[in-house]
């Protein structure tokens, strides 16, 4: 059985499969090596879901179709499948071929012919949802911005966020030796020296995407181009920062946004797999919200991300790493220690 390479949407899986693509951009699913790769990718299905015949063992009452779940997690490209009938036919055929002759073969057939249910133990006090009580990240954002800032009705479940955010996969270390950049705009003449390029004093610390007003945070970027694009002003002074005081452990929003089902194979704990599957969409929304730019004068739009970043700070992280939307491929860093790295020189 051969399928088009473009059927798959997950970049991490495509990278692993790249050596098995022929001149027609097809992948032979019957290849033992390809089957081994795809089994490691799709095994989460059997870790997290059970067929209808076993639903009585678990808490959740309503079932879903496994094919729909695979689309929800962005595993396949909609554009490369013609209609719902073809969706099920192609993906069902793929899975049946991959697991043919394995211990999962019979249970897979049951899953494909009926509904599936998450393996949530009846002893769980909740469904382990970050957004229990609200549907979209926007609901939380609007509540904390416009209704109740300090005791909002819609609040992320911090105990679930903590379990997920503490995973080592989301940690990014800043060590001594790297160079980072920060820009400041000027109106008429560039008069800044090295001492002027750091984080502002607390009385001048304006609200940002990471910090509430008056809480000092050092914002840096991976390059001069990134920080200039981020500031969005022609007349800028750029400082180069080097020699971090120590190793800083940052929470990596880029990894949160790019985290895929392929990464689930790294976890032996079934609960972590279920937590991720239950909260997949909200986690992606959080990662996107951190990077989205806002218009001048609308800093209140940062209130939801400030809440989340202060929560990250409470977990012991030293800052946040997040992708730039103003400079494609650029990376931004926010250090909770405003003196984490000193400005070494003015480069413009």
ZIHU-V958365 format. One record per pair of residues at least 6 apart in sequence whose C-alpha atoms are under 6 Angstrom apart, sorted by sequence separation. I is the first residue (numbers start at 1). GAP is how many residues later the second one is. D is the distance in whole Angstrom. If there is no record, write none. Layout:
i/gap/d
I/GAP/D
I/GAP/D
This chain:
i/gap/d
21/6/5
81/6/6
99/6/5
207/6/4
221/6/5
324/6/5
20/7/6
206/7/5
324/7/5
144/8/6
205/8/6
323/8/4
205/9/5
322/9/6
323/9/6
322/10/5
203/11/6
205/11/6
321/11/6
202/12/5
321/12/5
202/13/6
320/13/6
140/14/5
202/14/6
320/14/5
290/15/6
319/15/5
319/16/4
319/17/5
318/18/6
199/19/5
5/20/6
4/21/6
5/21/5
4/22/4
3/23/5
3/24/5
2/25/5
131/25/5
2/26/4
130/26/5
1/27/6
2/27/6
130/27/5
257/27/5
1/28/5
1/29/6
130/30/6
257/30/5
253/34/5
182/38/5
181/39/5
181/40/5
180/41/6
180/42/5
181/42/6
181/43/6
183/44/6
182/45/6
186/49/6
65/50/5
185/50/6
186/50/6
64/51/5
185/51/4
63/52/5
64/52/5
184/52/5
63/53/5
184/53/5
63/54/5
183/54/5
183/55/4
182/56/6
182/57/5
181/58/6
51/59/6
181/59/5
51/60/5
180/60/6
181/60/6
58/61/6
59/61/5
180/61/5
58/62/5
59/62/6
179/62/6
35/63/5
52/63/6
58/63/5
59/63/5
179/63/5
52/64/6
58/64/5
178/64/6
10/65/5
51/65/5
9/66/5
50/66/6
177/66/5
8/67/6
9/67/5
50/67/5
176/67/5
250/67/6
8/68/4
9/68/5
49/68/5
176/68/5
249/68/6
250/68/5
253/68/6
254/68/5
7/69/6
8/69/6
49/69/4
249/69/5
250/69/5
251/69/5
252/69/5
253/69/5
254/69/6
7/70/6
48/70/6
49/70/5
248/70/6
250/70/5
251/70/6
48/71/6
175/72/5
7/73/6
174/73/5
174/74/5
173/75/6
173/76/5
172/77/6
172/78/5
171/79/6
171/80/5
172/80/6
170/81/6
171/81/6
170/82/5
209/93/5
211/95/5
245/95/6
210/96/5
230/96/6
244/96/6
209/97/6
229/97/6
244/97/5
210/99/6
226/101/6
241/101/5
241/102/4
240/103/6
241/103/5
226/104/6
240/104/6
240/105/5
239/106/6
239/107/4
238/108/6
239/108/6
222/109/5
238/109/6
221/110/6
238/110/5
221/111/4
237/111/5
220/112/6
221/112/6
220/113/5
219/114/6
219/115/4
218/116/6
218/117/5
217/118/6
217/119/5
218/120/5
217/121/5
199/139/6
194/149/6
141/163/5
41/221/5
48/226/6
